[in-house]
Amino acid sequence: MRAQILDQPQSAAAGPLRWGEAPLPEPAPGQIRLRVTACGVCHTDLHTVEGDLPLPKLPIIPGHQVVGRVDKVGEGVLTFRNGDRAGAVWLHRTCGACRYCRSGRENLCEHGQFTGLHVDGGYAEAMVVDADFAYRLPETLSDVEAAPLLCGGVIGFRALRLAEVQPGQTVGLYGFGNSAHVAIQVAQFWGVQVFVFTRSPAHQEHARSLGACWVGTAEQTPPQPIDAGIIFAPAGELVPKALQVLRPGGVLALAGIHMSPLPSFPYSLLYGERTIRSVANSTRQDARDLLELAAAVPIHTDVAVFPLAEANAVLVGLKASRFSGDAVLVP
C-alpha cells in the first residue's frame, strides 16, 4: 500500500514525511483492517513529526482521526464484518488491568498505546485497529465530515466535561481550530454561552458564524467574566490571561497534549478556588457519547480535503493556522 512514513522527526517545513510503499497490514485476532477513506490532520500529528512527543516507534505512519471500510476481519471478531464503516481514534489500546483502567479512567492507562505513535495510523491506504477500540459512525456525516470528530471533536467534548460547564453558564474558548469548532456546537446544544479568544481574523469570523456571543483576542476583556475556560492553543502564556477573566470557583481546562511553558503569575489569579486541569486523551465512552450526540445536535464539521500525497504541505498549513476547521487527507 501507499503511505506517508516518518523516519526521523524534523520541522514540518523540511517535509518530514516520506511518500512511499509500506506492507499491507494483516489483522491479528481481535482486530479489523480498514481501507482508509479519510484521515483528519491533528496538531498532535504535528507534535509527532516535529519530535515534540517522544517517539517509541520509528519508522511510524502518523494519523489517528481515521475513517474507513472494513475489508478484513481477524479471528474472534463478532462486532464488525466486511463492508462496515468504522472509525479509529488516538487511543489504540489499553491494558484493562491497571488502577486507571479498573476505575474507569482508561485514558490514563499506565500501558496505553496510541494510534500514529505506538502503532501505524491512518496516513495510509489501510490500517488495523482492535475491534474493541473501533467505532460505528453516525450516518448523518460523510467520511470526511466524520474524521474531525475522532480526535479534535472528542477532546473538545471531554474538555467541556472536565471544565464542568453547566447550562446557563459562559465558557471561554482560547484558540479556534478543529476541537473548538466542534466544542462550540456542543456547548450551545447544552445551553451554554460561548466567548471565543483568537488572534486570527478568519477564525474570529468562523466563530461568529457558529454562534459565538463575543469574539476577541486574549488581550481583550470580554463583556463579563467566564464561568469556565478551555485553552486549545498550545500556548502556556494564555493561562494567566484566562485566569484573569475566570470567575471564582471556575475551571480552566488545558486541552493540548503539548504546551509551551507556563509563565509565573501571582497567586491571586488562582485564589478563589479556581482550578487548572489538563485534558489527557479520552476514553472510549467519551467517543461513543460524542458520536451519539453528533446526530442529535446535529454537529457540522468544516473540512478542507487534500490528497494523502500532500500531507507534508498540509502539516505546514496546520502549523500556520490556515484552516478554519479541520484538514482531511483522502487516499
Buried (B, 14 or more C-beta within 10 A) or exposed (E): BBBBBBEEBBEBEEBBBBBEEBEBBEBEEBBBBBBBBBBBBBBBBBBBBBBBBEBEEEBBBBBBBBBBBBBBBBEEBEEBEEEBBBBBBBBBBBBEEBEBBEEEBBBBBEEBBBBBBBBBBBBBBBBBBBBEBBBEBBEBBBBBBBBBBBBBBBBBBBBBBBBBBEEEBBBBBBBBBBBBBBBBBBBBEBEBBBBBBBBBEEBBEBBEEBEBBBBBEBEEEBEEBBBBBBBBBBBBBBBBBBBEBBBEEBBBBBBBBEBEEBEEBEEEBBEEEBBBEEBBBBBBEBBEBBBEBBEEBEBBBBBBEBEBBBBBBBBBBBBEBEBBBBBBBBB
